[in-house]
């Protein structure tokens, strides 16, 4: 499972928070990602632009 980290504060979450990429989908050219924090408490669903602008790949 891929792990990502926040580059800066985003939607009330602090910079450096680590996430697992749970799912990615594409429907008629619109990509959407579902991520969960490492402790699996918080789930966020974001579009491709938000994903590229706010997250970096860890592993």
N, C-alpha and C positions, 0 to 999 in steps of 0.2 A: 504494500500500500504506500502511495506517495505521501510525503510529509511536506507541508509548506509553512512558512512563517510570515507574519504581517510585517511589512516594511514601515508602516506608520499607523497611528491610531485610526480605527475604521469602525463605524457603527457602534460606538461604545466599547469596543475591544481595544486593548492596549497593544502598542508596538511590541513585537517579539513573541506574541502568543502563537503557539504552534497548533496546526490543524492537520487532520487527515483528509485527503480527497476521497470522498465516499462515492460520488457519482458525477459523471459529466454527460450531458445530452445535447443533441442538436436537432432542432426542428425548423425546417425551412430557413437555414442559414443563421439562426439565433442559437448561440451556445449558452448553456447554463451549467453551473457547477454547484454541487452540494458539498459542504465541508463541515467537519465536526472537530471540536477542540480535542486535545489529547486525552482529557478526562471524560470525553463523550457527553458532556453536559449541555454544551451549546451547539446548535445546528444553524448554519446560515446557507442561504441559497442566493447566489449572485450571478450576474451576467459576465460575459467574456471580458468586457472593458474593465469592470471593477476587479476582476481576477488578475488581469495583466498589470494593472496599475498598483495594486496593493499587496501582492503576495510574491514570495520568492521560494524556489524549490530547495529543500534541504537534502533530500536523498531520493 
